[in-house]
Amino acid sequence: MTNEGKSINLTTRKVLSLRDAETAAATGATRLIVAENCVLTPSARDFVQQRGLTLENCQPCAAAAKADAAPVAQPITRQPANAKLFSTPEAEEIKKEICAVGKKIWLRQFVDGNGGNISYRIGPNEVLCTPTLCSKYDLTPEDICLVDMDGVQIAGKKPRTSEIFMHLEIYKAVPAAKSVVHCHPPHATAYAITGKVPPNGVIPEFEVFVGKVAISPYKTPGTAEFAQTVIPYVRDHNTVLLANHGIVCWADTVTHAEWYAEVLDTYCWTLMNASMLGVPLSYITEQQSTDLLGIKKKLGLPDPRFDPSRMKECQLADLEMPNSIAVSPSLCDGPRSLAQTPPSAAEADALVKAVTDAVLAALK
């Protein structure tokens, strides 16, 4: 890499990375001379556009042998769709809300390291989002980015999240979606890595605010294939499990999208606790479930049960609860709390013997 005044020669690079672009900009260069077939990474492309740098295409060595041969300039001509929107009072308030939600999901251990991402559609072609490689606890309004619906960054000091394309697919598929929250809550993610979804008809709040949950197939995060996995589900679900990854929720506000993540994870946690009690779940009746669906419909929340013909598309499967037998404390050695462990092998043998003896005595 050689410094040529306001230009930097990067013709040795077959791929121009974000680090290359940042290093070049740090020298004060405004023009980057690249090889004819050089490929820019998405992050580098966003950085170059954001800083207003010019890319100049260097001709192959044979063609450049001519004396005084000047490189052919290929400046980036795409202009921000609405850069002024980034600094409006509305945008500043949403940035603060995104940061507050980031701290909430970090404190609840829904994300670790730099995991998770949050976005808000502030205009028809503009989306505020979190940056890449940044802990959600440490977010400040100055860290938030602005991208267009193609994922091109048009404002913000840091590079946008690499998973923004999943958010954009949701916005395109669901006009009612204004915000998307993606995170990795441990109890809900436990379901996602087993390929199961939680059963319905247990807790009213879950039925109303989340309800039927879908699970999308696994693809590498950050790729176009990953972004497209949610498309078949988001019209009928505001919350989707991402196989072997986490969850994604959409809503009318950033805070509401985060609420759905909380509701889902707490529900999954509660079901896991209930499964250890050794007794069957108690379900809400069919009529009571119908009443809850009526409330949900009035709130304008999606649910595939509003349209039974779509249920098959959602590939729903209830959790298979472990088989268990309720044991009467009076037949064991002393009282047993349902929260304790199941009877030991010796206790089970004693129980079987006691039942057998009782049956034989009755037959006699």
N, C-alpha and C positions, 0 to 999 in steps of 0.2 A: 504494500500500500504506500504510495508516494504522494506527498502533498504538492499540488501544483497551484499555489495561490488560493483562489476561490474554488478550485476544482480538486477532486481526489480521484486518482486512477485505481479502479477496482477491477480491471480487466482480467486479473488472475482468478477471480471468483466465478465459479460456475453457478453457485447459489448465493444470493445476497441475503444474509440473515439480518435480524433486528440489531444484533450486536454490531455488525459491520456498519449499518446505517447510523447507529448512535455514535460509534467511534468517529465516523466521518464528520457528522454534524458537530461533534465536540471540538473539532479543529477549526470550525468556522466556515467549512466548505459549504457552498450552496449548490454545487453541481457534482454529481456522481457519474464518472465515466465507467461504464460497465461493458462487458463482452457482449457480442451480438446476440448470443443465445442464453444470456444470463437469466436465471429464474429468481424472482423475488418471493420470499416467504410471505404469508398473509400479514404477519406482524410487521415485517420490514416495509411492505407496501403501505400499510396504514401509517407508519411512522413517516415515510417519505411524503405522503400526501398531507399529513397533519402539519409537518414542518415547512411545506412548500418547496421542498428540494426538487431540483431538476435532474432527470436521468438523461445522460448522453450515451448514445450507442456507439461503441468503438468498432470500426470496421476491421475485418480480419487483417492479419499482418501483411499479407500480399497486397491488399488494396491500399493499406495505409503507408506503403513504401514510398508513395509519391511525395515529393517535397511539398511542404506547406499544406498537406492534405488535412483538412479540418474534419473533426468527427461530426457525424450527423446528429443533431439534437433531437431528442424525443421527450420533451417535457410532459409531465403529467398535467392534463388539462381539466380533469374532473374537479368541479367546484363543490364545496359543501352545499347540501340541500337547503339548510337553514341554520347556519352557525350561530346567528343571533339568538335563536331559541334556547341555546345552551345556557345563556346568562339571564334569562327572564326570571322574575320573582317565582313563577310557578315551578320552573325547573329547579331553582334553589331549594324550595320546600321539599320537592320530591327527592332531591339528592340527600337531604337530611333524613328523610324517612327511610331511604335505602340504607343509609349508614346505621340508623337505629335498629332496623330489622336485621342487618348483618350482625350486630352485637347480640341480639336476641338469639339467633340461631347458633352463634358460637357459644354463648353461655349455656344453652340447653344441650350442648354437645351434638348438635345436628351437623356440624362441619368440623374438620380439623385441618391443621396446616393452612393451605391456601384454597381448600375445597369449597365447592358451592358457587353459585352466581345468582344475581338478582337483576331484574330489568323492569323498565316501565315505558310503555308506549306513550310518548308525550305529544306526538303529532302523527299525521297520516303516513309520513315516511321517516320519522325520527324516533329513536329509542334510546333512552338513558340506560346504562348498564354498568356493572362493576368491572374493574380492571382484572387482568390476569395476574397470577402469582402474588396475591395480596390476601392476608388473613382478613376475614370478615369482621373480626373484632377491631382491627386497626383502621378500618375505612374512615376517610374524611370526605366531605363534599368535594374537595379539590381532586380526589382520586377518580371520581365518576367520569365515564366517557359518554360520548354521543355517537351513535352509528345510524346509518340508514338501513332500509329494509333489505339491502343486499349484504349487510354486514360490514360495509366500508366505514371506517372510523372518520368522523368529520370534526370532532372536537375532543378535548381531554388531554391531560399531560401524560397519562400512562396508556399502554396498549390495552385494548378491550379484551374481555374474556374470550377464550378460544371456543367456548360452548354457546356463544351468542346465537348460532344458527338454529339450535333447538328452540330457543325463545322465539326467533323470527318465524319459524314454521308454525308455532302455536298462534302467533298474532295473525298470520295469513289464513289459518284454518278457522279461527274463532274470532270474529269481529268484536265480540263482547269482552274479550280478554284485554285488559289494560296493563296487567303486571304478571310476571312469572318469577317464581322462586324455585331454584333447584338446590337440593341439599341431600345429606346422607344420614338421616336420623337412624340410630342403631336398631330400634325395634321394627320399624317399617322396612328398613333395608334387610333385616333378617328374613322377612317374608320374600323380599325380592331375590335373595340368593338361593331360596329354596324353590322358586317358581310358583309360589302359592300366593293367594290373596286372602285377606281376612274375611270371615263369614259376616253376613248381615243379619239384622233383626235382633241385636243384643242391647245396644245403647242408643237412646233416642238422638242425642246430639250428633253422633257419628252418622246416623241415617239421614239427618237433615242437611248437615253441612258438607259431608263427603259422600256417603252412601256407597254404591257399587264401585269397586276399584278395579282398574284394568292393569295388566302387566305387559310392557312392551319388550320385544326381543333384544338381546344384547348386541351392541355394536361398539366399536372403539370410540370413546368419548372425544368430542371435538371434530369428528368427521361429518361429512354430508350424510352418510348412511345412518349415523347415530341420530342426527337431527330429524331424519324422516321416519324413524321408528315410532314416534309418538302420534303421527298424523292420523292413523285410523281410530285413535281413542279419545283425543282431546275435545271433540265436539260433544261427546256424551259424558265426559268425566272432567271434573276440575282438578283431579288428583290421579296421577299415574305412577305405578311402580316401574322403575327402570331395572330390568334384570341384571343382577350382579353389579349394581351400581348405586342406586339411591332412589329418590323420588323427584317428581316435578309437579308443581301446583300453579294454577292460574286463577286470577280473580280480578275484581274491578279496582282494587288498590293493592299496594305493596303489602300493607299490614294484613289485609284479608287473605292474601295468598299465603302469608306466613302462618296465619291462624289455621289454615287447612293442614299444613304440615304438622302443627302441634296436635290437632285433633286426631290425625291419622296415627302419629307415633304413640300418643297416649293410649289410643284404642288398641293398637297392637300390643303394647306393653301390658295392658289390662288383661287381654286375652291370654297372653303367655302366663301371667300370674294365675289366672283362673284355671288353666290347664293343669297346674300343679296341685290343685285341691282334691283331685281324685273323684270329682262328681261331674255329671253332664252340665253343659251350659243351660241357662234358663232363657228361652227366646221370647221375644215380643210376638203377640198373636198376629195373624194375617190382617185382621181388621185394624189393629193398632199400627201396623206397618203402612197400611193404606192411608191412614190419617196423617202419618208423618210425611209420606210422599206428597200429600196435598199441601202441607206447609211448605215443603221444599219447592214445589211448583210455584207457589205464590211468591217465594223469594227470588224466583228466576234462576235457580241453580240447576245445572244439567243432571240428568240421570237416565241411563239407558232403559230403565223400567217404565219410563213414560212412553216408550215405543218398543213393545216386546219383539217386534220384527228385527230389531238391531241387536238383541241380546247375544245372538250367536256370533256376531262379528267381534264382540268384545273379548271373547275367549276367557270367560270368567270361570274361576274354580274356587270353591270354598275351602277353607283350611280344614285339613283332616285332623281332628282333635284325637289325642291318644285314647285308646280304650281303657276304661278304668271301672272298678267295682267299688261301690260304697260299702264300707265295712261297719257294722254296728259296734260301737264301743263296748257294749255289754258282753260281746263274745270274745273280746281281747283281754289281755292282762292289764286291767285298769283302763281309765278313759283315754281316748285318743283324739287329739285336735285334728280337724280336717286339714289344717295347715302343715301338719307333720308329714313325715315320709310314709309311704305305704308299708304294710306289715312285712316283717322279715319272712324268710323261708320257713323258719321254725314256727312263727306265729301262724303262717298260712297252713302248715301241716296240722297244727293244733286245732285250727278252725275246721279244717276238713274232717278231722277225727271226731270233733264234737258234733258236727252236723250228721256224720255217718252213724255215730252212736245213737243220736236222737231218732234218726229214721228207723234203725233196727229195733230200738225199743218200742217205737210206735207200731211196727209190724208185728211184734210179739204180742 
